[in-house]
Amino acid sequence: MLLRNSRSIIGISLIIALATFGLFYSTAYAGDADGAITDDTTFAFKQNHFEHSTQALTVAGAVGQTQAYASLGADGATQAFTSDNLNNANVQAVTLPAVADGAATTITTSVKMLKAHEAGFPKIVADGGNCDSGAVANSTGTVASAAHRINGTVTITMGGGALTAGDYELCYRTVGGILDGGSQDVTISNAAHRSLNGAYKLVANGGNSGSGAIANSTVTRVDAQTLRISMSGGALAVNTDFELVYDWGGLVDGGTVDVDISNAAHTPLLAVAAGTYSGMKLVADGGTVSTAAVANSAVTKVDANTVRITMSGGRLENATDYELVYAYGGYSDAATTDIDISNADHVPMLTANGLHRVVADAGTCASNAVANTTTSVVDTNTLRVTMGAGQVLVPGNYELCYGWGKDPNKHFGWNWTNAGRTVKVTVGLNSGWANEVSAIEVFVNPAVAETGETAAASKKPNATFRMGNNGFFPTGNQLDLLFTCDEKCSPGAISASTKVGIHVVKTTSGTSVDTFKSNNPTNTTELNAMANVGFKLDQTTSSATTATAAPAAIPTATPVPELPKAGGTTPSNNLLIVTGLAGTLLIIMSSFFIFRRRAEARIK
């Protein structure tokens, strides 16, 4: 009976001891219960403990659009011209200043080609007089030279008395036609043709562009509506009918014309940036964006739907068909462009850290930014693209690179040291992380993503630290995480060249979430500003005996109660430990009692 009772005591004691051990073990290693973060989980490392992503960016519009353009005008238009007749009685009203005795003044006649002076001509007479009137007293009129005859210059000289300022009549004679060396300006009468451009000549009456020019004559353009007939080597016949032949339309050298884009959907027009693209130009009829521009032509943007054709160094043919090549849409330096991040999980963006840039289509954050673009953060989910002065971003497909992650105010700092194969990682979590961090994983020689956040290979953590009772890591102070990195952890010795990375895991509603990964010590200034009150989690083993050079000595922690080693004790576990010890003691005492009773039985 006693033996049977002893066995029962032993069984009960074993059950108590095993239950206590199991409960303690599950409590000490709490953290895997959610099943999301395990020691087998692998992570690709990124720089600077935040993420970079790209978002497709389509810049609306198109380059290489064409619109037909036909220059106005015609070749070989004609206008009748009759040379002046001989006129012996030209009278012209003039107003003259006072002229002293012995002095002279000149008058320009309205009709040129003057006859040489002769007795009584030219002359000034009293206001309202005519060529039959007598000359003003003491005045003499002369035509001083052949040039004055051509230009219509009369000289009035006073002799024997002064001329009183006032109104007079000038009487002079002309020879008609155009003198050798002379010229005459003619205005084009058809207002629609007042864009003179091309070839001009004077031909016989009834002639046309196929007729030969009058001997010794040349015709030149004075302005858009005026031609000049000049004679050299002979005079133009008096009172004779001729034809002026001229071209009009097109653009003269230095001329401009504004053209509206007819397709209302093709606005706003995109200006041309030097060296960026061959966006706007005038090409031959049927040409494309690949066709060379018409010689001496340039096309510029005037406003959202108007371009300007400018000729420099040559003329644009009239009455000719061309193609106007243009671009629309895109981004210009006239305004900035704001773009929202479409992935709500990637908000907020990071303002103090991270890359923000426009890169080529299919590019990554490691790619160079598109030339002349600057990208800045407007708010938590908006980026702004700004073009350099005089630059444009042509329509097409791009990628928008941006950095995102935790609230930038929730920082953490960390660093590491070692003594041989004992590695100590010191982490300081900003108070913004209170009740959020459920695990910290440490990686030795992690695969490192290249700068700019391209994906990298991963490895399993070498040590995983969790708080007992499924708790959260403390904030506001330094926390030391110690573990042994044996040859399996790192075949080579631990040294200053060893790469160490950490992964901070946030838990939300029982689900562990990948939060930050960093493969370089980060925010060490912030870390050093936090107090070191001796908090630590210790997973070191006595088997780590290999000593190697360390980056820095491990400082001695302030002797205060430690946070538990993995599987260690905490005040919350004391009852379980006492219960386990009591169960073990009952087993020993029961066994001793059984052995004693058996011994007594044998003696008897």
C-alpha positions as CSV (number, residue, x, y, z in Angstrom):
1,M,0.0,0.0,0.0
2,L,2.8,2.4,0.9
3,L,4.7,1.5,-2.3
4,R,1.6,2.2,-4.3
5,N,1.1,5.6,-2.6
6,S,4.8,6.4,-3.2
7,R,4.4,5.7,-6.9
8,S,1.4,8.0,-7.1
9,I,3.4,10.7,-5.5
10,I,6.2,10.2,-7.9
11,G,3.8,10.4,-10.9
12,I,2.1,13.5,-9.7
13,S,5.5,15.1,-9.1
14,L,6.7,14.3,-12.6
15,I,3.5,15.8,-14.1
16,I,4.0,19.0,-12.1
17,A,7.7,19.3,-13.0
18,L,7.0,18.7,-16.8
19,A,4.1,21.0,-16.9
20,T,6.1,23.7,-15.1
21,F,9.0,23.3,-17.5
22,G,6.8,23.4,-20.5
23,L,4.9,26.5,-19.4
24,F,8.2,28.2,-18.5
25,Y,9.7,27.3,-21.9
26,S,6.7,28.6,-23.8
27,T,6.7,31.8,-21.8
28,A,10.4,32.4,-22.0
29,Y,10.4,32.0,-25.8
30,A,7.1,33.7,-26.5
31,G,7.0,35.5,-29.9
32,D,6.7,32.7,-32.4
33,A,3.0,32.2,-31.6
34,D,1.8,34.3,-34.4
35,G,3.7,32.2,-36.9
36,A,4.8,35.1,-39.0
37,I,8.4,35.6,-37.8
38,T,10.5,32.5,-37.3
39,D,14.2,31.8,-37.3
40,D,13.8,30.5,-40.8
41,T,12.5,33.8,-42.2
42,T,14.8,35.4,-44.7
43,F,15.0,39.1,-45.6
44,A,16.6,41.0,-48.5
45,F,18.6,43.8,-47.0
46,K,18.2,47.4,-48.0
47,Q,20.3,50.5,-47.2
48,N,19.4,53.0,-44.4
49,H,16.6,51.1,-42.9
50,F,13.9,52.3,-45.2
51,E,12.4,51.2,-48.5
52,H,12.7,52.5,-52.0
53,S,10.1,51.8,-54.7
54,T,9.3,53.0,-58.2
55,Q,6.0,54.0,-59.7
56,A,5.2,54.0,-63.4
57,L,5.1,57.6,-64.7
58,T,3.5,58.3,-68.0
59,V,4.1,61.8,-69.3
60,A,1.2,62.6,-71.6
61,G,1.6,64.1,-75.0
62,A,3.6,63.2,-78.1
63,V,6.5,64.3,-80.1
64,G,6.8,64.3,-83.9
65,Q,3.3,65.5,-84.6
66,T,2.8,67.2,-88.0
67,Q,0.4,69.8,-89.4
68,A,0.3,70.9,-93.0
69,Y,1.5,74.5,-93.6
70,A,1.2,76.3,-96.9
71,S,3.0,79.6,-97.3
72,L,0.9,82.3,-98.8
73,G,1.6,84.3,-101.9
74,A,2.4,83.9,-105.6
75,D,5.2,84.5,-108.1
76,G,4.9,86.9,-110.9
77,A,2.1,89.2,-109.8
78,T,2.0,92.5,-111.9
79,Q,1.0,96.1,-111.3
80,A,0.9,98.8,-114.0
81,F,3.4,101.6,-113.8
82,T,3.5,104.8,-115.9
83,S,6.6,107.0,-115.8
84,D,6.2,110.7,-115.1
85,N,5.6,113.1,-118.0
86,L,7.6,116.2,-118.8
87,N,5.9,119.0,-116.8
88,N,6.9,122.6,-117.2
89,A,4.5,123.9,-114.6
90,N,4.9,122.1,-111.4
91,V,3.7,124.2,-108.5
92,Q,4.2,123.0,-104.9
93,A,3.1,124.9,-101.7
94,V,6.0,125.3,-99.3
95,T,6.5,126.9,-95.9
96,L,9.9,128.5,-95.6
97,P,11.9,129.8,-92.6
98,A,13.4,133.3,-92.6
99,V,16.5,133.5,-94.8
100,A,19.1,136.3,-94.2
101,D,20.5,138.4,-97.1
102,G,23.3,136.3,-98.7
103,A,22.0,133.0,-97.2
104,A,20.2,130.1,-98.8
105,T,17.7,127.3,-98.0
106,T,16.8,124.1,-99.9
107,I,13.4,122.6,-100.8
108,T,12.7,119.0,-101.7
109,T,10.2,118.6,-104.5
110,S,7.4,116.1,-104.5
111,V,8.1,115.3,-108.2
112,K,11.7,114.2,-108.9
113,M,13.8,114.3,-112.1
114,L,14.1,118.0,-112.2
115,K,15.0,119.9,-115.3
116,A,18.2,121.9,-115.0
117,H,17.7,125.5,-113.9
118,E,17.2,128.1,-116.5
119,A,16.1,131.7,-116.5
120,G,13.0,132.0,-114.2
121,F,13.0,128.4,-113.1
122,P,12.9,127.2,-110.5
123,K,11.5,130.0,-108.3
124,I,9.4,130.9,-105.3
125,V,6.4,133.1,-105.7
126,A,3.9,134.6,-103.3
127,D,1.5,132.3,-101.6
128,G,-1.4,131.4,-104.0
129,G,0.7,132.4,-107.1
130,N,1.7,130.2,-110.1
131,C,4.5,129.8,-112.5
132,D,3.3,133.0,-114.3
133,S,3.8,135.0,-111.1
134,G,7.0,136.9,-110.5
135,A,9.7,135.6,-108.2
136,V,9.9,136.8,-104.6
137,A,12.2,139.9,-104.5
138,N,15.9,139.2,-104.0
139,S,15.4,135.4,-104.4
140,T,17.1,133.1,-107.0
141,G,16.3,129.4,-107.5
142,T,18.8,126.8,-108.8
143,V,19.3,123.0,-109.2
144,A,22.9,122.6,-108.1
145,S,23.8,119.2,-109.5
146,A,22.7,116.1,-111.3
147,A,22.1,114.5,-108.0
148,H,19.8,117.4,-107.0
149,R,17.9,116.9,-110.3
150,I,17.4,113.2,-109.4
151,N,16.5,113.8,-105.8
152,G,14.4,116.9,-106.5
153,T,16.4,119.4,-104.6
154,V,15.9,123.1,-105.3
155,T,18.2,125.8,-103.7
156,I,16.8,129.3,-102.9
157,T,19.5,132.0,-102.4
158,M,18.8,135.5,-101.1
159,G,20.8,138.4,-102.5
160,G,20.1,142.1,-101.8
161,G,17.5,141.4,-99.0
162,A,16.2,138.9,-96.6
163,L,13.4,136.4,-96.9
164,T,10.5,136.6,-94.4
165,A,9.4,133.3,-93.0
166,G,6.0,132.2,-94.3
167,D,4.0,130.4,-96.9
168,Y,5.1,130.5,-100.6
169,E,4.7,128.6,-103.8
170,L,7.6,126.7,-105.5
171,C,7.5,126.6,-109.3
172,Y,9.8,124.1,-111.0
173,R,10.1,122.0,-114.1
174,T,10.6,118.2,-114.5
175,V,11.9,116.1,-117.3
176,G,9.7,113.0,-116.6
177,G,10.8,109.4,-116.6
178,I,13.7,108.4,-114.3
179,L,17.1,110.0,-114.9
180,D,20.2,107.9,-115.2
181,G,21.3,107.2,-111.5
182,G,17.8,108.1,-110.3
183,S,15.2,106.0,-108.6
184,Q,11.5,106.1,-107.8
185,D,9.5,104.3,-105.0
186,V,6.2,102.6,-105.9
187,T,3.6,101.3,-103.4
188,I,1.8,98.0,-104.1
189,S,-1.8,98.9,-104.5
190,N,-3.2,95.4,-103.7
191,A,-3.3,95.3,-99.9
192,A,-3.4,91.5,-99.9
193,H,0.0,91.5,-101.7
194,R,1.8,93.6,-99.2
195,S,4.1,90.9,-98.1
196,L,6.6,91.3,-100.9
197,N,9.1,88.5,-101.0
198,G,11.1,87.1,-103.9
199,A,12.0,88.5,-107.3
200,Y,11.0,91.8,-108.9
201,K,11.5,93.6,-112.2
202,L,10.2,96.3,-114.6
203,V,9.0,95.0,-117.9
204,A,7.3,96.5,-121.0
205,N,3.6,97.2,-120.9
206,G,1.6,93.9,-120.9
207,G,4.7,91.9,-119.9
208,N,4.9,89.2,-117.2
209,S,7.4,87.2,-115.2
210,G,8.6,85.7,-118.4
211,S,9.4,89.0,-120.0
212,G,12.8,90.6,-120.0
213,A,13.5,93.6,-117.7
214,I,13.7,97.1,-119.1
215,A,17.3,98.1,-120.0
216,N,19.3,99.7,-117.2
217,S,16.5,99.1,-114.7
218,T,16.5,97.2,-111.4
219,V,13.7,96.8,-108.9
220,T,14.3,96.1,-105.2
221,R,12.2,95.6,-102.1
222,V,12.0,98.6,-99.7
223,D,9.6,97.1,-97.3
224,A,6.6,94.7,-97.3
225,Q,4.6,97.0,-99.5
226,T,7.1,99.2,-101.4
227,L,9.3,98.6,-104.5
228,R,12.1,100.9,-105.7
229,I,12.8,101.3,-109.5
230,S,16.4,102.4,-110.1
231,M,18.1,103.3,-113.3
232,S,21.8,102.9,-114.0
233,G,23.5,103.4,-117.4
234,G,20.5,105.2,-118.9
235,A,17.2,107.0,-118.2
236,L,13.7,105.6,-118.1
237,A,11.5,106.9,-120.9
238,V,9.1,109.8,-120.2
239,N,5.4,109.2,-119.9
240,T,5.5,105.5,-120.8
241,D,3.5,102.5,-119.6
242,F,5.3,99.6,-118.0
243,E,4.5,96.5,-115.8
244,L,6.0,95.9,-112.3
245,V,6.4,92.2,-111.8
246,Y,6.8,91.0,-108.2
247,D,6.5,88.0,-105.9
248,W,4.7,88.1,-102.6
249,G,3.9,85.8,-99.6
250,G,6.3,83.3,-97.9
251,L,8.7,84.9,-95.5
252,V,11.6,87.2,-96.1
253,D,14.9,86.9,-94.3
254,G,14.2,88.1,-90.8
255,G,10.5,87.7,-91.2
256,T,8.2,85.8,-88.9
257,V,4.7,84.3,-89.0
258,D,2.6,82.8,-86.2
259,V,0.6,79.6,-86.8
260,D,-2.1,78.1,-84.6
261,I,-2.2,74.4,-84.0
262,S,-5.5,73.2,-85.4
263,N,-5.9,70.1,-83.2
264,A,-7.4,71.4,-80.0
265,A,-6.3,68.2,-78.2
266,H,-2.7,68.9,-78.9
267,T,-2.2,71.4,-76.2
268,P,-0.3,72.7,-74.4
269,L,2.6,72.8,-76.9
270,L,6.0,71.7,-75.6
271,A,8.8,74.1,-76.2
272,V,12.2,72.9,-77.5
273,A,15.1,72.6,-75.2
274,A,18.5,72.7,-76.8
275,G,19.9,69.2,-77.2
276,T,16.9,67.6,-75.7
277,Y,15.0,66.6,-78.8
278,S,14.3,67.9,-82.4
279,G,10.8,68.8,-81.3
280,M,9.6,71.8,-83.4
281,K,10.6,72.5,-87.0
282,L,9.5,73.3,-90.5
283,V,10.2,70.5,-93.0
284,A,9.4,69.8,-96.6
285,D,6.0,68.7,-97.6
286,G,5.4,65.1,-96.5
287,G,8.3,65.2,-94.1
288,T,8.4,63.8,-90.5
289,V,10.3,64.5,-87.3
290,S,13.2,62.7,-88.9
291,T,13.4,65.1,-91.8
292,A,15.9,68.0,-91.8
293,A,14.4,71.4,-91.1
294,V,14.0,73.9,-94.0
295,A,17.2,75.9,-94.4
296,N,17.3,79.1,-92.3
297,S,14.1,78.4,-90.5
298,A,13.4,78.0,-86.8
299,V,10.1,77.2,-85.0
300,T,9.4,78.4,-81.4
301,K,6.5,78.2,-79.0
302,V,4.5,81.4,-78.6
303,D,1.7,80.1,-76.3
304,A,-0.2,77.0,-75.5
305,N,-1.4,76.5,-79.1
306,T,0.7,78.8,-81.3
307,V,4.1,78.5,-82.9
308,R,6.2,81.1,-84.7
309,I,8.2,80.4,-87.8
310,T,11.3,82.7,-88.1
311,M,13.6,83.0,-91.1
312,S,17.2,84.0,-90.5
313,G,19.8,84.0,-93.2
314,G,17.4,83.3,-96.1
315,R,13.8,83.5,-97.2
316,L,11.0,81.1,-97.1
317,E,9.5,80.4,-100.5
318,N,6.0,81.6,-101.1
319,A,3.1,79.5,-102.3
320,T,4.8,76.3,-101.1
321,D,3.6,73.3,-99.1
322,Y,5.5,72.4,-95.9
323,E,5.0,70.3,-92.8
324,L,5.1,71.9,-89.3
325,V,6.5,69.4,-86.8
326,Y,5.7,70.0,-83.2
327,A,5.3,68.3,-79.8
328,Y,2.7,68.7,-77.1
329,G,2.2,67.6,-73.5
330,G,5.3,66.8,-71.5
331,Y,6.7,68.9,-68.7
332,S,8.3,72.3,-69.2
333,D,10.0,74.9,-67.0
334,A,6.8,77.0,-67.2
335,A,5.2,75.1,-64.3
336,T,5.9,72.4,-61.8
337,T,4.1,69.0,-61.8
338,D,2.8,67.3,-58.7
339,I,2.4,63.5,-58.6
340,D,0.6,61.5,-56.0
341,I,2.0,58.1,-54.8
342,S,-0.6,55.6,-55.8
343,N,0.3,52.8,-53.3
344,A,-1.4,53.7,-50.0
345,D,0.9,51.3,-48.2
346,H,3.9,53.4,-49.2
347,V,2.8,56.5,-47.3
348,P,4.3,58.5,-45.7
349,M,7.2,59.1,-47.9
350,L,10.5,60.0,-46.2
351,T,11.5,63.6,-46.5
352,A,14.9,63.6,-44.7
353,N,16.1,60.4,-46.3
354,G,15.7,58.5,-49.5
355,L,16.0,59.1,-53.2
356,H,13.3,61.0,-55.1
357,R,13.9,61.1,-58.8
358,V,12.5,60.5,-62.3
359,V,14.4,57.8,-64.1
360,A,14.1,56.2,-67.5
361,D,11.4,53.7,-68.3
362,A,12.1,50.3,-66.6
363,G,14.8,52.0,-64.5
364,T,15.3,51.6,-60.8
365,C,16.3,53.9,-57.9
366,A,19.9,53.0,-58.8
367,S,19.4,54.7,-62.2
368,N,20.5,58.2,-62.8
369,A,17.8,60.9,-62.8
370,V,16.6,62.1,-66.1
371,A,18.6,65.1,-67.2
372,N,17.4,68.5,-66.0
373,T,14.7,67.1,-63.6
374,T,14.6,67.8,-59.9
375,T,12.1,65.9,-57.7
376,S,11.1,67.1,-54.2
377,V,8.6,66.0,-51.5
378,V,5.4,68.2,-51.3
379,D,3.7,66.2,-48.5
380,T,3.4,62.6,-47.2
381,N,2.2,61.2,-50.6
382,T,3.1,63.8,-53.2
383,L,6.2,64.5,-55.2
384,R,6.9,67.5,-57.3
385,V,8.9,67.5,-60.6
386,T,10.6,70.7,-61.6
387,M,12.4,71.3,-64.9
388,G,15.6,73.3,-65.2
389,A,15.4,76.7,-66.9
390,G,14.7,76.4,-70.6
391,Q,14.4,72.6,-70.3
392,V,11.6,70.1,-71.0
393,L,10.7,66.5,-70.2
394,V,9.4,65.0,-73.4
395,P,6.2,62.8,-73.4
396,G,6.8,59.1,-72.8
397,N,7.1,56.5,-70.1
398,Y,9.3,56.9,-67.0
399,E,9.7,55.6,-63.5
400,L,9.2,57.7,-60.4
401,C,11.6,56.6,-57.6
402,Y,10.7,57.5,-54.0
403,G,11.7,56.5,-50.4
404,W,9.1,55.5,-47.9
405,G,8.8,53.9,-44.5
406,K,8.0,54.6,-40.9
407,D,7.0,58.0,-39.6
408,P,10.3,59.9,-39.9
409,N,10.0,60.9,-36.2
410,K,10.2,57.2,-35.2
411,H,13.9,56.7,-35.4
412,F,16.1,54.0,-34.0
413,G,19.8,54.0,-33.7
414,W,22.1,51.0,-33.4
415,N,25.8,49.9,-33.4
416,W,27.8,46.8,-32.6
417,T,31.0,45.6,-31.1
418,N,32.6,42.2,-30.4
419,A,35.1,40.4,-28.2
420,G,36.2,37.4,-30.1
421,R,33.0,35.6,-31.3
422,T,30.9,37.3,-28.7
423,V,28.9,40.0,-30.6
424,K,27.1,42.8,-28.8
425,V,24.5,44.8,-30.8
426,T,23.2,47.9,-29.0
427,V,19.8,49.2,-30.1
428,G,18.1,52.4,-29.0
429,L,14.4,52.7,-30.0
430,N,12.8,56.2,-30.1
431,S,9.8,56.5,-27.8
432,G,7.6,56.5,-30.9
433,W,8.2,52.7,-31.0
434,A,6.5,52.1,-27.7
435,N,4.5,48.8,-27.7
436,E,5.4,48.1,-31.3
437,V,8.6,46.1,-31.7
438,S,8.2,42.4,-31.0
439,A,11.5,41.0,-32.3
440,I,15.0,42.1,-33.4
441,E,16.9,39.8,-35.7
442,V,20.7,40.1,-36.1
443,F,22.5,39.0,-39.3
444,V,26.2,38.5,-39.7
445,N,27.6,39.2,-43.2
446,P,24.1,39.7,-44.7
447,A,23.7,40.0,-48.4
448,V,23.7,43.7,-49.0
449,A,21.6,45.5,-51.6
450,E,23.5,47.8,-53.8
451,T,23.1,51.5,-53.1
452,G,19.8,52.7,-54.5
453,E,17.8,49.8,-53.3
454,T,18.0,47.1,-55.9
455,A,16.9,43.7,-54.6
456,A,19.6,41.5,-53.0
457,A,20.0,37.9,-51.9
458,S,19.0,37.1,-48.4
459,K,20.1,34.9,-45.5
460,K,18.6,33.6,-42.2
461,P,19.1,35.5,-39.0
462,N,22.0,34.4,-36.8
463,A,20.2,35.5,-33.7
464,T,16.6,36.3,-32.9
465,F,15.7,38.3,-29.8
466,R,12.3,38.5,-28.3
467,M,10.9,39.6,-25.0
468,G,9.3,37.2,-22.5
469,N,5.6,36.9,-22.2
470,N,5.1,38.1,-25.8
471,G,6.1,41.6,-24.7
472,F,7.5,44.6,-26.6
473,F,11.0,46.0,-26.5
474,P,11.6,48.9,-24.2
475,T,12.2,52.4,-25.7
476,G,14.1,55.5,-24.7
477,N,17.2,53.6,-23.4
478,Q,20.0,51.5,-24.9
479,L,19.4,47.7,-25.1
480,D,22.3,45.3,-25.5
481,L,21.8,42.1,-27.5
482,L,24.6,39.6,-27.0
483,F,25.1,36.3,-28.8
484,T,27.8,33.9,-29.9
485,C,28.8,33.9,-33.5
486,D,30.4,30.5,-34.0
487,E,32.1,29.1,-37.1
488,K,28.7,28.2,-38.5
489,C,27.6,31.8,-38.0
490,S,30.7,33.2,-39.6
491,P,33.5,30.9,-40.9
492,G,35.9,33.8,-40.7
493,A,36.9,35.6,-37.6
494,I,34.7,38.5,-36.4
495,S,36.6,41.8,-37.1
496,A,36.0,45.4,-38.0
497,S,35.5,44.3,-41.6
498,T,32.6,42.0,-40.7
499,K,29.2,43.2,-41.8
500,V,26.4,43.1,-39.3
501,G,22.8,43.9,-40.0
502,I,19.6,44.1,-38.0
503,H,15.9,43.7,-38.7
504,V,13.4,45.4,-36.5
505,V,10.0,43.7,-36.5
506,K,6.8,45.5,-35.6
507,T,3.7,43.5,-34.4
508,T,0.2,44.6,-35.2
509,S,-2.8,42.7,-34.0
510,G,-0.8,39.5,-33.6
511,T,0.8,39.7,-37.0
512,S,4.5,40.4,-37.4
513,V,5.3,43.0,-40.1
514,D,8.6,43.6,-41.9
515,T,9.5,47.1,-40.7
516,F,13.1,48.3,-41.1
517,K,16.2,46.6,-42.3
518,S,19.7,48.1,-41.9
519,N,23.1,46.7,-42.8
520,N,25.1,49.6,-41.4
521,P,25.1,51.2,-38.0
522,T,22.5,54.0,-38.1
523,N,21.8,57.1,-36.1
524,T,24.6,56.5,-33.7
525,T,24.4,60.1,-32.4
526,E,20.8,59.5,-31.3
527,L,21.8,56.1,-29.9
528,N,24.6,57.5,-27.8
529,A,22.3,60.2,-26.4
530,M,20.2,57.5,-24.8
531,A,20.9,56.2,-21.4
532,N,22.6,52.8,-20.9
533,V,20.9,51.4,-17.7
534,G,22.1,47.9,-18.2
535,F,19.2,46.4,-20.2
536,K,20.4,43.4,-22.1
537,L,19.3,40.1,-23.7
538,D,22.1,37.5,-23.5
539,Q,22.3,34.4,-25.8
540,T,26.0,33.8,-25.5
541,T,27.4,30.3,-25.0
542,S,30.5,29.1,-23.2
543,S,31.7,27.3,-26.3
544,A,32.8,30.6,-27.9
545,T,36.5,30.6,-27.1
546,T,38.1,31.9,-30.3
547,A,39.4,35.4,-29.7
548,T,39.8,37.8,-32.6
549,A,40.5,41.5,-32.9
550,A,37.4,43.6,-32.1
551,P,36.3,46.9,-33.6
552,A,35.9,48.3,-30.1
553,A,35.8,46.9,-26.5
554,I,32.5,46.0,-25.0
555,P,31.7,48.5,-22.2
556,T,30.7,47.0,-18.8
557,A,27.0,47.4,-18.2
558,T,25.7,49.1,-15.1
559,P,24.9,46.4,-12.6
560,V,21.2,46.5,-12.5
561,P,18.7,43.6,-13.0
562,E,19.0,42.2,-16.5
563,L,16.3,41.5,-19.0
564,P,16.1,37.7,-19.4
565,K,18.4,35.6,-21.5
566,A,16.5,33.5,-24.0
567,G,15.0,30.9,-21.7
568,G,16.2,32.7,-18.6
569,T,14.3,33.9,-15.5
570,T,12.3,36.9,-14.8
571,P,10.3,38.0,-11.8
572,S,7.1,37.0,-13.6
573,N,8.4,33.4,-13.8
574,N,9.4,32.9,-10.1
575,L,6.2,31.0,-9.2
576,L,6.8,28.6,-12.0
577,I,10.4,28.0,-11.0
578,V,9.5,27.3,-7.3
579,T,6.7,25.0,-8.4
580,G,9.2,23.1,-10.6
581,L,11.8,22.8,-7.9
582,A,9.1,21.5,-5.4
583,G,8.0,18.8,-7.8
584,T,11.6,17.7,-8.3
585,L,12.2,17.6,-4.5
586,L,9.1,15.5,-4.1
587,I,10.4,13.0,-6.6
588,I,13.7,12.6,-4.8
589,M,12.1,12.3,-1.3
590,S,9.6,9.7,-2.6
591,S,12.3,7.7,-4.2
592,F,14.4,7.8,-1.0
593,F,11.4,6.6,1.0
594,I,10.7,3.7,-1.3
595,F,14.3,2.5,-1.3
596,R,14.4,2.7,2.5
597,R,11.1,0.6,2.9
598,R,12.4,-2.0,0.5
599,A,15.7,-2.3,2.4
600,E,13.8,-2.7,5.7
601,A,11.7,-5.4,4.1
602,R,14.7,-7.4,3.1
603,I,16.3,-7.2,6.6
604,K,13.1,-8.6,8.1
